[in-house]
Amino acid sequence: MMYEHKTDPILPAPLYYKRVAWNFAVAMGILMNCIIIGVLGYHYLAGSSWIDAFHNSSMLLSGMGPVITIESYSGKIFSSLYALFSGIVFVTTMGFILAPSIHRFFHKLHLEEDNK
């Protein structure tokens, strides 16, 4: 979804809220897919139960960190790679969620600057 240029008028509130909802929905879709990857990896590679795999995946994606101890080598490798992946996903999805608000803030600043 393209954002308006600084010379364009500011987006009306209903369209802005639609943009916020869309970005939030896309971010949640990305997070759900990443949780599925984590759950499958922790269950099959680390030997965790389904609930422990879900818990660990959710904690990593939220930026909190791992909560279970991994014993197998394949599980440790997966856990390390998933932790790096989760850090990137966390930052990216937060940026995606905040992008409409940040864009609107700077767009208003440019409009005020042009009106002076």
N, C-alpha and C positions, 0 to 999 in steps of 0.2 A: 504494500500500500504506500503510495507516494504521498509525501507531505507537501503542503503548499509552499510556494516560494515566498521570500520575505516581502516582495512587492504585492503579493496577493492579499486580499482581506482575510481577517482571522476566521477560522472555521466556526460556524454556528455551534452552539452548545450541544444540540442533539447529535450532530455528526461527530463532534469531539468525543462525546460519551460512547458513541458507537465504535470509534477508533480505539478508545481505551479498552472497551469490552473485547474487541477483536484481538488486540495485542495480548490481553490477559488470557484469552482462550487459546491462542497459539502457544503462548508460553507454558500453559498448563498441559497442552498436548505434548509438547517437547519433554516436559518433566515426566509425564506418565510413561512415555516411551523409554526414557532413560531409567526410570524405576524398573520397568520390565526387564531391561537389559541387566541391571544390577541384580534383581531377584533371581533371574535364570543363572547368572554367573555365580552368585554366592551359593545357590542351591546345588548346582551340578559340579562346579569346580572346587568349591570350598567345603561342600558337604553340610551346609547349614540347613536347618529346617526351613520350611516356607516362611513362617512368621519371622524367624530370625533374619532370613535373607531380605525380607521386605523391610524390617526394622533397620537393618544396617544400610540398605540402599537409600532409604528415606533420610536417615541421619546424615549420610555423606552428601546427598544432593542438597540438603538444607544448610550445609556448611558447618554442621556440628562435629562431624568426625565419626570414625568407626566405633562400634560398641561391643563387637564380639571378637574373640581371639581366633585367628586362623591357624591351623596346624599344617595343612598340606602345602607343598611347594606350588602346585598349580593355583591353589586358592590365594596364596600370598602374592603371586604374580598378578592374578586377576585383581585382587584387592588394591594393589599398588597402582595399576593402570586405571582402574575405575576411580580411585581417589583423585588422580590427576585430571581425568575426564570430568569428574563431578565438579571440580573447582572451576573449570572453564565453563561448564554448562550453567552453574550457579550465577557467575558473573554475567554471562550472555543473557540469560533469561531475565535477570533483574534489570539489565539495560533495556531489554525489549519491553518489559512492563512499564518502565519509567519514561521511555522515549516520547510518548505523546504529551505527557505533562511538561517535560523539559523543553520539547519543541515549542509548545504553546507559550511557555514562559519567555523564551528567547524571541519568539515571533512578536509578542506584545512589546518587548523592549525595542525591537526594530521599528514597530509602528509608532511608538512614543518618540523615538529618535527622529523619525522622518517628519513627524508633526511639529517639531520645534523649529 
